[in-house]
Amino acid sequence: MRTYREVLRVPEFTPLFLVSATQVAASTASGLALGTLVYAATGSPLLSALSMFGPSLAQVAGALALLSAADRLPPRAALSGLSALFALGTAALALPGLPVAAVLAIVFGLGAAASLGGAVRYGLLTEILPKDGYLLGRSVLNMSGGTMQIGGYAAGGLLVTALSARGTLLIAAGLYVLAGATARFGLSGRPARAGGRPSVAETWRVNARLWSSAPRRRVYYALWVPNGLIVGCESLFVPYAPRHAGLLFAVGSLGMLMGDLLTGRLLPPHRRERLAAPLRLLLAAPYLVFALRPPLPLALAAVALASIGFSATLALQQRLMALTPDEMSGQALGLHSSGMLAMQGVSAALAGALAQPTSPAVAMAVLAAVSVAVTLALAPGLRGGPGSRRPRVAPSEGTAEGAAEGAAREG
């Protein structure tokens, strides 16, 4: 597969696309509404950041306990059931008088469940599309996510102003119901990819296999840390510019959309591999300007430019799939997604904690500087690895990992 048109012609890709886009719209609008609600009630940048990005922090609990279900549950049933759970949880957040502690408990619980949702969704993508279409398919989903974030933040900001934060949460709950119905009636019933029952012990066993490969570990670090630190910067948009936070989020999503189009569709594989590290540097460097508290137009330009760098994850995901056996693909992608989102939650908490005694602007600049340092430290170990030029490893894990290790050392 070489074009987006070919991907969109695959029958089951469209309903999966719609499920993903609708869930992104719901989570975007509800996150902005909840962050605004908590900040208005508490005046705390830390609690506001945790209410918006705390679910990402909870993904680590899901990654440690739930991910074996990604390859051991029928995908359609899992996606529709999780959408119903998100709808109920989001509606509960709209209850008047709900204590902040209860709000955080609900969002952390939903975050743990979301780790399974991402694993199921992206594992199903590897079944719906042929292997040479995965990167394009993931690029389409990423771009739709960016588009829905732009619309979600813009619409969420308008709804919070014109309606209320609680009303916006109820609308988001309705979107989750729509996503669940699309999964139930749009996707075909497929069996689980792997046998056996999901369990905590099985989750740990497969995670240990995934983590035992040094090339995979390096890819995971690169997927998680630089990205997470910059999302920590984004978690401070509300306290940094309360009246313009939706606009900052929207231009960030626009930059992410442009980056996915450039990397997923326009760059040939060898250029994509070569630009992965520069793109991760681009992701962080523009945020250094926030140390000077720039005027709004310059801040918007810096956020848009930096967000193009999020597209580095496409090349890293392709490398991860080249190093992972088919029967572990769902859990490998789930571990990537959960670890990345967990790091985003950690970074949001760290950003809020730094902003309390200093300022949101200073905290954003500090996290950006750390992201640059981490990217530079990881670059030598990722240079010249197997990446997208090597075929995906065979199900025989021992032989495949040995070959991957050798290739990485030779690189």
PyMOL commands that set and color helices and strands:
alter all, ss='L'
color gray80, all
select helices_A, chain A and resi 4-9+13-42+45-65+67-71+75-93+100-128+131-162+165-186+200-211+214-234+237-240+245-266+269-274+276-292+296-322+326-355+360-382+387-389+397-410
alter helices_A, ss='H'
color red, helices_A
deselect
rebuild
show_as cartoon
